[in-house]
Amino acid sequence: MIPALSENPAKMRVSVSPLADMLLKSWDRFPDKEALVFPSGRQSYDDLTRSVMKRARGLIGLGIKQGDHVGILLPSGTEFVETLFAVSMVGGVSVLLNARYRAPEVRYVVENADLVAVVTNSESDEFVDFVARITEAFPELAHCTDPYALSVADAPKLRRLILHGGKSAPGFVDQKGFDAASDATDDNAVHNARLAVRLRDTCMILYTSGTSAQPKGCLLSNEAICREASNLARNRWAFTEEERVWSPMPLFHIAAMLAMLGAIEVGGTYIGQPHFDASESLRQISAEQATMVFLPFVTFHQAMIAHPDWDKTDMTSVRLMNSCFSQMPQAVGDAYRAKMPDALQVGTFGMSEASGIVTTGGYDMDPELGFQTLGYPLAGISVRIMSPDSGDEVSVGERGEVWIKGYNLLDGYHRDPVKTAEALDDDGWYHSGDIGSIDEHGHLRFHGRFKDMLKVGGENVAAAEVEAVLASHEAVELAQVIGIPDARLAEIPAAYIKLNGNAEVSAEELISFTKERIASFKVPRHVRFIEEWPMSASKIQKFKLRLQLMAELGISD
């Protein structure tokens, strides 16, 4: 049932704790209640808390201390959640490693994040073998005879590689060794460490992704993460202890992390999966009676809509869905409008630097705005739209750079004071680099990134505008526009297209279609078709598309 709710700031209360205590407070209230559901199994709050304490004892037994940076390289699942809370229990800092990282990326983050330990597992599958990935990143591990005396030249602070599961590997402390360390440690050692953690201590480091430069590590405090999850769940989205929050997104991504923590905050249930699968997603929503669906990425939506089970899947349990339809082809939103007419659709705008979500919709808005906008700021968070030319705040409906201020912001980028100073000004405003506008309802509309702006013969061209035109063609499922170097115009547009099912259209036809709808300087000069997008955890990596086309055309910057 959709609650009748209107946010009243006078009735809101800020009551948050460090991350570990978020779990313990729900365990105190609902020990036997279902906390996590994954295809591999289910855990009650009691099951989860006992597993977390065992892992926390093992971390302390292996020498992990308050403030140590611990990498988590695991697929989404109960083991990931247990490890996240266990690191928090001992006062450590969780560094979430993208499970899709290749060896050079793993090597970079392990060193850049000053990792003391990495926690992973030995259960390789068709997607990834973490032991092989780490060993490829640090080849000397193959010759390590004592995992308790680890020495890695490219990661001088790394002391422990912890390998859960039934296998062993050179350089890794295996499950038997971890269990022995856990058994030799008392619960009180964990609680003494937990009680020393401050709200302003760093809780986790999230590395930004999707750019051609090396990723930056966002330092996020316990206050930022836990207030964000609490504010979102309790105030804007009105989660209750009966909430069943479903998301197929990877937990090392901040958006899925918030969905999971929001469920834990209220004593609800989080439902997830280790890798997105359209069939399993449809099954879970129906069989698990999901009440909230957290799915803001278009490629996942399109796969579910195209699946043979779409028509027969019952989604009537869903009351709320974070969908971001304003940024997708209209057909995607229309499919869900028909499928779940009684559910509230909301868009969201955010980033790792702001602990996930800055704006989103809620129950006191016109429901139609959920299909058109990305919502309004959460209580306690301020948003300005600033002119990049004059430095002044622009008027309603005008476009500019999105600036953000609030409790949810990063404390800086790890080991990068220059980038920190560029992003955070002296008054505490984060300069996002995103192009946005605020409409007459106070809702945010997103128009792309300044770095996603092309300069074609002196004219500014927003990639998002060209993508929207291309996506309006019935044969196009998704379009991505990039800029490539040009001797005469400095830069010209080019487009990659994924077609809709078995639809057919030529590159020439799409170029002609675009010419009829936008100015000639905005029209793509090259169109290429693609079956699978190069992805980070959740975003299409445009820089790879750009490099691919430049290599094909034999041009360089």
Stockholm file with secondary structure:
# STOCKHOLM 1.0

chainA/1-557         MIPALSENPAKMRVSVSPLADMLLKSWDRFPDKEALVFPSGRQSYDDLTRSVMKRARGLIGLGIKQGDHVGILLPSGTEFVETLFAVSMVGGVSVLLNARYRAPEVRYVVENADLVAVVTNSESDEFVDFVARITEAFPELAHCTDPYALSVADAPKLRRLILHGGKSAPGFVDQKGFDAASDATDDNAVHNARLAVRLRDTCMILYTSGTSAQPKGCLLSNEAICREASNLARNRWAFTEEERVWSPMPLFHIAAMLAMLGAIEVGGTYIGQPHFDASESLRQISAEQATMVFLPFVTFHQAMIAHPDWDKTDMTSVRLMNSCFSQMPQAVGDAYRAKMPDALQVGTFGMSEASGIVTTGGYDMDPELGFQTLGYPLAGISVRIMSPDSGDEVSVGERGEVWIKGYNLLDGYHRDPVKTAEALDDDGWYHSGDIGSIDEHGHLRFHGRFKDMLKVGGENVAAAEVEAVLASHEAVELAQVIGIPDARLAEIPAAYIKLNGNAEVSAEELISFTKERIASFKVPRHVRFIEEWPMSASKIQKFKLRLQLMAELGISD
#=GR chainA/1-557 SS CCCCCCCCGGGCCCCCCCHHHHHHHHHHHCTTSEEEEETTEEEEHHHHHHHHHHHHHHHHHTTCCTTCEEEECCCSSHHHHHHHHHHHHTTCEEEECCTTCCHHHHHHHHHHTTEEEEEEESCCCSSCCHHHHHHHHSGGGGGCSCGGGCCCTTCTTCCEEEEESSCCCTTCBCHHHHHHHHHTSCHHHHHHHHTTCCTTSEEEEEECCSSSSCCCEEEEEHHHHHHHHHIIIIIISCCCTTCEEECCSCTTSHHHHHHHHHHHHHTCEEECCSSCCHHHHHHHHHHTTCSEEECCCHHHHHHHHHSTTTTTCCCTTCCEEECCGGGSCHHHHHHHHHHCTTSEEECEECCGGGTSCSEECCTTSCGGGGGTCCCEECTTEEEEEECTTTCSBCCTTCCEEEEEEETTSCSCBTTCHHHHHHHBCTTSCEEEEEEEEECTTSCEEEEEEGGGEEEETTEEEEHHHHHHHHHTSTTEEEEEEEEEEETTTEEEEEEEEEECTTCCCCHHHHHHHHHTTSCGGGSCSEEEECSSCCBSSSSBCHHHHHHHHHHHHTCCC
#=GC SS_cons         CCCCCCCCGGGCCCCCCCHHHHHHHHHHHCTTSEEEEETTEEEEHHHHHHHHHHHHHHHHHTTCCTTCEEEECCCSSHHHHHHHHHHHHTTCEEEECCTTCCHHHHHHHHHHTTEEEEEEESCCCSSCCHHHHHHHHSGGGGGCSCGGGCCCTTCTTCCEEEEESSCCCTTCBCHHHHHHHHHTSCHHHHHHHHTTCCTTSEEEEEECCSSSSCCCEEEEEHHHHHHHHHIIIIIISCCCTTCEEECCSCTTSHHHHHHHHHHHHHTCEEECCSSCCHHHHHHHHHHTTCSEEECCCHHHHHHHHHSTTTTTCCCTTCCEEECCGGGSCHHHHHHHHHHCTTSEEECEECCGGGTSCSEECCTTSCGGGGGTCCCEECTTEEEEEECTTTCSBCCTTCCEEEEEEETTSCSCBTTCHHHHHHHBCTTSCEEEEEEEEECTTSCEEEEEEGGGEEEETTEEEEHHHHHHHHHTSTTEEEEEEEEEEETTTEEEEEEEEEECTTCCCCHHHHHHHHHTTSCGGGSCSEEEECSSCCBSSSSBCHHHHHHHHHHHHTCCC
//
